[in-house]
Amino acid sequence: MVAVRPNVSVNANCSDSHYEPTADHTARLSEGDFLLIDIWGRQDTATAVYYDITWTGVIGREPSPEEQRVFETVRNARDAASPLSSRPSLPTAPSADSKLTMRRARSFARRASASILPHRTGHNIAHEIHGPGAHLDNLETHDERRILPHTCFSVEPGIYLPKFGVRSEINMLTFG
């Protein structure tokens, strides 16, 4: 099994939602670059749960109007999904909430003339980074399980343009 490593990418490499740096496929970090950092980790104990986060930004300058607009679009798509955690037991696809989240995210993307969500909106997080629980929507897998109380999951929409990509990932915990 190949270990997936954290992703630190710049510019066009940020546009690949599954980018993994290799010796032949990397770029130096330089002032003026658009930056995406996707990191995760957990304590080395039997009951530890992962923390999984993705941040984007620019190095040594203000974002361009296009970068700012795309970031705001992704942030709004992320925030549209975030209230899903406020109810004790939520269905994933084909629920109204998941479909509404996907419609909102795709609506934001159309306004931004971008490709959005070539991956699911979020995934279960447990002792494994992509845990065995329910995932948000059914883009990559047809998952009709419910998001149960006291489970952790990510919310991580993204827009990927030829010159840069934006993903904003947060972790959420449901309460019963």
C-alpha positions in Angstrom: 0.0 0.0 0.0 1.3 3.4 -1.0 1.2 6.0 1.8 -0.5 9.3 0.8 1.4 12.3 2.1 0.3 15.8 2.9 0.0 18.1 -0.1 1.8 21.4 -0.3 1.3 22.7 -3.9 1.4 26.0 -5.8 -0.3 27.4 -8.8 -1.4 24.9 -11.4 -0.6 21.9 -9.1 -3.3 23.3 -6.8 -5.7 22.6 -9.6 -5.3 18.8 -9.2 -7.6 17.8 -6.4 -5.6 14.6 -5.9 -2.1 16.1 -6.5 0.7 14.3 -4.7 4.2 15.7 -5.0 6.8 13.5 -6.5 10.4 14.0 -7.5 9.4 14.7 -11.1 6.2 16.6 -10.4 6.9 19.5 -8.0 7.3 23.3 -8.0 9.3 25.6 -5.8 7.4 27.9 -3.5 8.1 31.5 -4.5 6.8 34.9 -3.7 3.7 35.6 -5.6 2.6 32.0 -5.9 -0.9 30.7 -5.1 -0.6 28.1 -2.3 -2.7 25.1 -1.2 -1.8 23.1 1.9 -3.7 19.9 2.7 -2.5 18.3 6.0 -3.7 15.8 8.4 -2.5 14.0 11.5 -3.5 12.3 14.7 -1.9 11.2 18.0 -0.5 7.7 17.9 -3.0 6.1 20.2 -5.7 3.5 19.7 -8.6 6.0 20.1 -7.2 9.0 18.4 -9.2 10.6 15.5 -7.6 12.4 12.6 -7.6 16.2 12.1 -7.8 16.9 8.4 -7.6 20.5 7.0 -7.0 22.3 3.7 -6.0 25.9 3.5 -5.2 28.2 0.5 -3.6 31.5 0.2 -1.0 33.6 -1.7 2.6 34.1 -0.8 3.8 37.7 -0.2 1.0 39.5 -2.0 -2.7 40.3 -1.9 -5.0 37.8 -3.8 -6.1 38.9 -7.3 -9.8 39.7 -7.8 -10.3 36.3 -9.5 -8.5 34.4 -6.6 -10.6 36.3 -4.1 -13.9 35.6 -6.0 -13.1 31.9 -6.3 -12.1 31.6 -2.6 -15.4 33.3 -1.6 -17.3 31.0 -3.8 -15.7 27.9 -2.2 -16.1 29.3 1.3 -19.8 29.9 0.6 -20.2 26.4 -0.7 -18.5 25.1 2.4 -20.7 27.2 4.7 -23.8 26.0 2.9 -22.9 22.4 3.9 -21.8 23.2 7.4 -25.3 23.5 9.1 -25.8 19.8 8.2 -24.0 18.9 11.5 -26.7 20.6 13.7 -29.2 17.7 13.6 -28.6 14.4 15.5 -28.9 12.0 12.6 -28.6 13.1 9.0 -28.9 11.1 5.8 -26.3 11.4 3.2 -27.3 11.2 -0.5 -30.1 11.2 -1.6 -31.2 13.4 1.2 -32.6 16.9 0.6 -29.7 18.4 2.6 -27.0 16.7 0.5 -28.8 17.5 -2.7 -29.3 21.1 -1.7 -25.6 21.3 -0.7 -24.5 19.9 -4.1 -27.0 22.2 -6.0 -25.7 25.3 -4.1 -22.0 24.3 -4.7 -22.6 23.7 -8.4 -24.6 27.0 -8.6 -21.6 28.8 -7.0 -19.3 27.1 -9.5 -21.4 28.1 -12.5 -21.3 31.7 -11.4 -17.5 31.4 -11.1 -17.3 29.6 -14.5 -15.3 26.8 -12.8 -15.1 23.1 -12.4 -16.2 22.3 -8.8 -16.3 19.1 -6.8 -14.5 16.5 -8.8 -14.6 14.7 -5.5 -17.2 14.2 -2.8 -18.2 17.2 -0.6 -16.8 15.5 2.5 -15.8 12.2 4.1 -16.0 10.5 7.4 -13.0 10.9 9.7 -12.1 8.4 12.4 -9.0 6.5 13.4 -8.4 6.3 9.6 -8.2 9.6 7.6 -11.0 8.4 5.4 -13.1 6.6 8.0 -15.6 3.8 7.6 -18.6 6.0 8.3 -21.0 7.9 6.0 -19.6 10.4 3.4 -21.3 13.6 2.3 -23.1 13.1 -1.1 -22.6 10.1 -3.4 -20.3 11.5 -6.2 -17.5 9.0 -5.6 -19.5 6.3 -3.9 -23.3 5.7 -3.6 -23.6 6.1 0.1 -27.1 6.1 1.7 -25.9 5.7 5.3 -26.8 8.2 7.9 -24.3 10.5 9.6 -24.7 9.4 13.2 -24.3 11.4 16.4 -20.8 11.7 17.8 -19.1 11.2 14.4 -16.5 13.4 12.7 -16.5 14.3 9.0 -15.0 16.8 6.7 -16.7 19.4 4.5 -14.4 20.3 1.6 -15.7 21.7 -1.6 -13.2 22.9 -4.2 -13.0 24.9 -7.5 -10.1 24.0 -9.8 -9.1 26.4 -12.6 -6.1 25.9 -14.9 -3.8 28.3 -13.1 -4.9 27.6 -9.5 -7.3 25.6 -7.4 -9.1 26.4 -4.1 -10.3 23.9 -1.6 -11.5 24.8 1.9 -11.8 21.9 4.3 -13.1 22.0 7.8 -13.8 19.1 10.3 -17.2 18.8 11.9 -18.5 16.7 14.8 -22.2 15.8 15.1 -23.9 15.8 18.5 -26.8 13.6 19.7 
